[in-house]
């Protein structure tokens, strides 16, 4: 039996209906692309924001503190006002360059298979949480062990009380926010344990979610074993040394019925790899230029599928740029040669990894450790044929790996350079 496939066309197709996908679709339409199609695997748009009922979103974008659903609602309204097509409850199965040019998406919906021919595709699939299996915590396999995001979904959207006595491993922002949320739901949050010697969450969340509720944070500490057959009964924790290995004589037992894991996020790049997109080993996202185009012509990436952001506002800003550039590409704009951008001393990664020199741009970066009173320096790398020169120096009172740093560059300052290096001095 031959399976019928419905065929659609789009100048720009956006995969993902969260904050990045919505902002990219709106920007592509604003840039003059009259044929934009957004594909979302959930039955509603908004992505992860739908379960983030706390406020603090939108301070940069809208100048006010919004909850996650309110922030998403603003973009959904803009999306609907522009009559942009969308396919909800539809899962993308594959993405590949088409033999006759352009790109082909194969997706599955309740109505059957859909093949979409597109001139440009924007990847905006977001990220997923790192589960217990990824960090190999030994011990039993009882109920009561959740990723922080899964717990947030159950509590905020399903109205399910998941536990009464809670420990949290990892001080990422979702874990910190859930420490406060569980407290407000009547649970006792025993402690937050962080394997690093510093918190991996934003300072404002440390203050508002832990300090304001007298929840202790133990740094350089990790969970060494999970106890309980049916339901979680407790965890063993220990301090770790410089090599992050547990120090045996420091191990202790903490009774609890719930363990939340906030141990990192992984960009959802299975489709990207399937299409042949080059992946950065540090960000686990695509390698892109300053138009957010990947190594595959016509494929753009933005949001948390590109690199994990600390603020949704920056997701929207970057996605809007990606949407505008994708619309230009779909209309016939040609790719440009790139100047490589590399992380130097003290910098964990830089993005984009290539800049054209034809336009002003913004470099996003994260540092490798906390510092105070340092400078972010952008310079040419220097070589036998090119003298090293400083493009920009930005003095910073405080640097922290949890906070993404953005550095604006003028094209005139680096045009003609053989490369750029970003470092901490």
Secondary structure by P-SEA (a helix, b strand, c coil): cbbbbbbbbbcbbbccccaaaaaaaaaaaaacccbbbbbbcccccccccccccccccccccccccccaaaaaaaaaaaaaaabbbbbccccccccccccccbbbbbbbccccbbbbbbcbbbbcbbbbbbcccccccccccccccccaaaaaaaacccccccccccccccccaaaaaaaaaaaaacccccbbbbccccccccaaaaaaccccccbbbbcccccccccccccccbbbbbbbccccccccccbbbbbccbbbbccccccccaaaaaaccccccccccccccccccccccccccccccccccccaaaaaaaaaaaaaaaaaaaabbbbbbbbbbbbccccccccccccccccccccccccccccccccbbbbbcccccccccccbbbbbccccccbbbbbbbbccccccccbbbbbcc
